Amino acid sequence: MTTSFPSPLATAAAPEFRALMARFPTGVSVVAAYDEDGVPRGMTCSAVCSVTLEPPTLLVCLRTGSQTLAAVLASGLFTVNLLHEQGREAAELFGSGAPDRFERIRWQDGPGRTGPGLVDDAHAVANCRVAMAHPVGTHTVVYGEVTRIVLEPGCRPLLYGMRGYAGWPPPHL
């Protein structure tokens, strides 16, 4: 059940909200799925959050109208590829909208996988099945029950904040 509360307050302007969120560093992922024709689709996503351990569930926020969201909803399956500090090029590629992004990067599929895994750029991959989806403004919140996890030890996560990328821990200024 979703509850909304009416408010007499004005909504913050989009540029102000963007500036606020730029000050919140976050991990970088690529969410990927196969469309109805088996074509891989994916996009860079920094809006990833754990929801619960029982059952293991996370959420991602995907742009409504994107081919990636359409593939996720049509297949009911997706992967969340958490990028490591050397994955900046993949983050930029999947954020660019380039139609040939999967031809320009190494990825794999296989038993137990629910979407493409970025083998050279991810330090962890969560394989998920869609539990629920809810549109909010320009995006759709997709809840995914995690069915399989693949971890690559010894990698540091890629972070994004203040309109820039850094590895964890970020270098001291």
DAVEN-V12719 format. One record per residue. N is the residue number from 1. D_CENTER is the distance of its C-alpha to the mean C-alpha in whole Angstrom. Layout:
n:N d_center:D_CENTER
n:N d_center:D_CENTER
//
This chain:
n:1 d_center:24
n:2 d_center:23
n:3 d_center:25
n:4 d_center:26
n:5 d_center:28
n:6 d_center:30
n:7 d_center:31
n:8 d_center:33
n:9 d_center:31
n:10 d_center:30
n:11 d_center:26
n:12 d_center:25
n:13 d_center:25
n:14 d_center:21
n:15 d_center:22
n:16 d_center:23
n:17 d_center:20
n:18 d_center:18
n:19 d_center:20
n:20 d_center:20
n:21 d_center:16
n:22 d_center:17
n:23 d_center:19
n:24 d_center:16
n:25 d_center:15
n:26 d_center:11
n:27 d_center:9
n:28 d_center:7
n:29 d_center:5
n:30 d_center:5
n:31 d_center:4
n:32 d_center:8
n:33 d_center:11
n:34 d_center:15
n:35 d_center:17
n:36 d_center:20
n:37 d_center:22
n:38 d_center:20
n:39 d_center:18
n:40 d_center:15
n:41 d_center:12
n:42 d_center:9
n:43 d_center:7
n:44 d_center:6
n:45 d_center:3
n:46 d_center:6
n:47 d_center:6
n:48 d_center:6
n:49 d_center:9
n:50 d_center:12
n:51 d_center:14
n:52 d_center:17
n:53 d_center:19
n:54 d_center:21
n:55 d_center:20
n:56 d_center:16
n:57 d_center:14
n:58 d_center:10
n:59 d_center:9
n:60 d_center:6
n:61 d_center:7
n:62 d_center:7
n:63 d_center:11
n:64 d_center:14
n:65 d_center:15
n:66 d_center:13
n:67 d_center:14
n:68 d_center:10
n:69 d_center:11
n:70 d_center:14
n:71 d_center:14
n:72 d_center:12
n:73 d_center:14
n:74 d_center:17
n:75 d_center:16
n:76 d_center:15
n:77 d_center:13
n:78 d_center:10
n:79 d_center:8
n:80 d_center:6
n:81 d_center:7
n:82 d_center:8
n:83 d_center:10
n:84 d_center:13
n:85 d_center:16
n:86 d_center:17
n:87 d_center:14
n:88 d_center:14
n:89 d_center:15
n:90 d_center:12
n:91 d_center:10
n:92 d_center:13
n:93 d_center:14
n:94 d_center:10
n:95 d_center:11
n:96 d_center:14
n:97 d_center:14
n:98 d_center:17
n:99 d_center:18
n:100 d_center:19
n:101 d_center:15
n:102 d_center:16
n:103 d_center:19
n:104 d_center:19
n:105 d_center:17
n:106 d_center:18
n:107 d_center:16
n:108 d_center:17
n:109 d_center:18
n:110 d_center:20
n:111 d_center:22
n:112 d_center:19
n:113 d_center:16
n:114 d_center:14
n:115 d_center:13
n:116 d_center:13
n:117 d_center:12
n:118 d_center:12
n:119 d_center:16
n:120 d_center:17
n:121 d_center:14
n:122 d_center:12
n:123 d_center:14
n:124 d_center:12
n:125 d_center:11
n:126 d_center:10
n:127 d_center:12
n:128 d_center:12
n:129 d_center:14
n:130 d_center:14
n:131 d_center:16
n:132 d_center:16
n:133 d_center:14
n:134 d_center:16
n:135 d_center:16
n:136 d_center:16
n:137 d_center:18
n:138 d_center:16
n:139 d_center:12
n:140 d_center:12
n:141 d_center:11
n:142 d_center:10
n:143 d_center:12
n:144 d_center:11
n:145 d_center:14
n:146 d_center:14
n:147 d_center:16
n:148 d_center:16
n:149 d_center:15
n:150 d_center:16
n:151 d_center:16
n:152 d_center:18
n:153 d_center:20
n:154 d_center:21
n:155 d_center:18
n:156 d_center:17
n:157 d_center:14
n:158 d_center:13
n:159 d_center:13
n:160 d_center:13
n:161 d_center:15
n:162 d_center:18
n:163 d_center:17
n:164 d_center:17
n:165 d_center:16
n:166 d_center:17
n:167 d_center:17
n:168 d_center:18
n:169 d_center:21
n:170 d_center:21
n:171 d_center:24
n:172 d_center:27
n:173 d_center:28
//
